[in-house]
Amino acid sequence: MFRPSENKRGRVRFESSRDSVRSRSPWWVGDGSFDPSSLLATGERVSLILAPPARSICAGHTFLVPVAHAPSFAGCGPEVWDEVHRFRRSLRDMYAKEKMDVIFMETVTDSSGVVQARMDAVP
């Protein structure tokens, strides 16, 4: 995988490729094709998105998505994880009131050598 610090030409290729992935990813809030009606909540570093019907496993399926590009949640800083934990706690509490559980799983999409992360929340 390309490391952005390698050289200027490589960085331009990386950023172009990253932008291309975002333009094909319905869960990236900053993309022009993003459906704002699917945005359920946003923090400074993480957004809660309703999964698009074509990618939804069941009713209530949502995505936790880092606002900034992140190849995986493992590489995210503590500020991102604080927001992720708050969103997860809120979702667990919400589903517990309905006598339901929720499963969280990280999904990493590799497209054209650019890796993008999201966390699926499936009730």
C-alpha positions in Angstrom: 0.0 0.0 0.0 1.2 3.5 -0.8 2.5 5.6 2.1 1.6 9.3 1.6 5.0 10.5 2.7 6.9 8.8 -0.2 6.9 11.6 -2.7 4.8 14.5 -4.1 3.7 12.6 -7.2 2.7 9.6 -5.1 0.8 11.8 -2.7 -1.2 13.3 -5.5 -2.0 9.8 -6.8 -3.0 8.7 -3.3 -5.3 11.8 -2.7 -6.9 11.4 -6.1 -7.5 7.7 -5.5 -8.9 8.5 -2.0 -11.2 11.1 -3.4 -12.4 8.6 -6.1 -13.2 6.1 -3.3 -15.1 8.7 -1.4 -17.1 9.6 -4.4 -18.3 6.0 -4.7 -18.9 5.6 -1.0 -22.5 6.6 0.0 -21.5 6.8 3.7 -18.9 9.7 3.3 -20.7 12.9 4.4 -18.3 15.2 2.5 -19.2 13.6 -0.9 -21.5 15.4 -3.2 -23.6 12.3 -3.8 -24.2 11.7 0.0 -27.9 11.5 0.9 -28.3 13.9 3.8 -31.4 12.1 4.9 -29.2 9.2 6.0 -27.2 11.3 8.4 -28.6 10.4 11.9 -26.0 12.2 14.1 -22.6 13.7 13.8 -19.8 14.4 16.2 -16.5 16.3 15.7 -14.8 13.1 14.5 -17.4 10.4 13.8 -20.8 10.4 12.1 -23.7 7.9 12.5 -25.2 7.1 9.1 -28.2 4.9 8.2 -27.0 2.2 6.0 -28.2 2.6 2.4 -30.9 0.0 1.5 -28.6 -1.8 -1.0 -26.0 -2.3 1.8 -28.3 -2.9 4.8 -28.5 -6.3 6.4 -31.7 -5.4 8.4 -33.8 -2.5 9.5 -31.9 -0.2 11.8 -28.5 -1.1 10.3 -26.2 1.9 10.7 -22.6 2.9 10.1 -20.2 4.7 12.4 -17.8 6.6 10.0 -14.7 8.6 10.9 -15.1 12.1 9.5 -11.4 12.2 8.4 -10.0 9.5 6.2 -9.0 6.4 8.2 -7.7 3.1 6.8 -8.9 1.4 10.0 -10.2 2.2 13.4 -7.2 0.6 15.0 -5.1 3.5 13.7 -7.5 6.2 14.9 -6.6 8.4 17.8 -8.1 8.5 21.2 -10.4 11.4 20.3 -12.0 9.3 17.6 -12.3 6.3 19.9 -14.0 8.4 22.6 -16.7 9.4 20.1 -17.0 5.8 18.8 -17.5 4.6 22.4 -20.2 7.2 23.1 -22.1 6.3 19.9 -21.8 2.6 20.7 -23.1 3.1 24.3 -26.0 5.2 23.0 -26.9 2.6 20.4 -26.7 -0.3 23.0 -28.9 1.7 25.4 -31.4 2.5 22.6 -31.7 -1.2 21.5 -31.8 -2.4 25.1 -35.0 -0.4 25.6 -36.4 -2.4 22.7 -35.1 -5.7 24.3 -32.6 -6.1 21.4 -28.9 -6.5 21.1 -26.5 -4.8 18.6 -23.4 -6.2 17.0 -20.5 -3.9 16.0 -18.1 -4.9 13.3 -15.4 -3.0 11.5 -15.7 -3.1 7.7 -12.7 -2.0 5.6 -13.2 -1.3 1.9 -10.1 -1.6 -0.3 -10.7 0.1 -3.6 -7.9 1.0 -6.0 -5.3 0.6 -3.2 -7.0 3.1 -0.9 -8.4 1.6 2.3 -11.5 3.2 4.0 -13.0 2.1 7.3 -16.5 2.1 8.8 -18.0 0.3 11.8 -21.3 -1.4 11.1 -23.9 -1.5 13.9 -26.4 -4.3 13.2 -29.4 -4.8 15.6 
